[in-house]
Amino acid sequence: MRNNWFSRYSFFKNPIPLRIFFFILCFTLFAIALPPAPPSIKAEVNGLSVEEARQLLVRTDNNYEPPQYEALMLMRNHRPEQETQANKVRILRKDDKMLVIFLEPPSQRGQVFIRDGDDMWMYLPRSKKVMRIGAKDASMGGEASNADIMRTALAEDYDPVYLGEEVVDGVTCYKLELTAKRRTVAYDKVIYWIGKEKENPVRREYYALSGKKLRTMYFKDLRLLGGLERPARVIIENAEQKEYWTEMILEAVNLNVNWEDYIFTPAYVRQGIFQ
């Protein structure tokens, strides 16, 4: 009976196929056990690895948005057949915390936008109320979302992949595709062009999860501000209505600051200290 059972399977009659079977089995198990390829493998010949792309993004973030600073900025919102709306603001930043304090016009003086990590609020001085706001909202008016102004360090929110090199506005650039690490950020994908020579921002395109392009950001007028060479003028353009755009002009930057964490809280701002 035992011999009849074995005789049904031809590979038991011939030892050579059996040895081949065990060889294939062992090779398969060995291949499965191999560790995945390290992330330092190049994206393409003469390109940037995943880690090199990430480090490039970190360096560009630090040049464009130093960990701590104070700045004065003029914001202009342009809309067709309407008078240009202008606001002057003071910006205080410490790591993932930020205050945007309105100085002009007088009707908005003392209005403060607060960021502490993933949380954002708006303080209204007349009512002394603090309202929670979202990164995707445009609470300051115009085409700039709250994230465009208050969450500009991209390395903390996105994973970069190197796409190649392109010449944009006469500048040879690294081209990166950034994918959001989590759904709470303002944009699901960003295409980012970074100047190859000076590692300065040149252009960004922002996309929704559906793939729809929402905004384009242009970085202009490289200038020495606070000891760092950075774009002094940024234009944010509506992707569908290009005649709607916001212009942000940096007038001064001070890096010689040391902010305390407690000033970046609604409780502190509500005291009316910045009016």
Summary of the structure (lengths in Angstrom):
residues: 275
radius of gyration: 27.0
end to end distance: 97.9
largest distance: 101.2
contacts: 788
relative contact order: 0.15
helix: 23%
strand: 42%
